[in-house]
């Protein structure tokens, strides 16, 4: 199948499952936990920088620490 998934024959039931399982809320909560943990690492380790997250997409940069 090609094209936009929202034009596929089954998008409506899929979106209903997302709402029923509170996927967005769970994603936001997970992102907050990851952000807090990564911030702790940034304070603890000189090689962790640029902590960021948007929902459950979370990342940080590992850098070489020069002292």
N, C-alpha and C positions, 0 to 999 in steps of 0.2 A: 504494500500500500504506500502511496506517495502523497505528498501534500500536507496541508494543515491538519493537525490532529483534531481540531475543533470542528472540522467539516467532515470528519469520519463518521461512520454510522453509529458509533457508540459513545459519543462524548458526554451526553447528559447523565447516564448512570454513573460514569466515572467521576464526574464532578460531585454527584450526590454522596458518593462514598467519602470523598475528601471532606465534605462538610460533616458527615455523621461521625467520622473518626477524629475530628478536631485536628486535622493535620497541620493547619496553619498555626494554631495555638501551641501545639506541641513543638513545632519547628521554632517558634519564637522563644519558648522556654529553654529549649536546648541551646539556642544561640546565646542566650544570656549566661547560661552555665559555662559554655565554652569561652565566652568573652571574659568572664571573671577568672577562670582558670588560666587563660593565656595572659591576662594582666598580671596575675601572681607570678607567672614564669618570667614576664618582662622585668618585674621588680627583683626577682631572685637571680636571674641569669643575664649577664652582660651581652650575650649573643642573641637574645630574643628582642626584636624591635618591631614596630609598626603593627601592633595588634589591631585587628578589625573584624567586624562581623555584621552580617545582614541576614536576619533569620538564622537558620542553621548553617549558612555558609560562613565559616569562620576561618581565619588565616593569621599567620604571623610570619615575619621574615627572620631567618637565621642569618646572622652576620658574623664576620670575623671581628672579634673585639680587640682593638689596639689600646694598650694602656701605656 
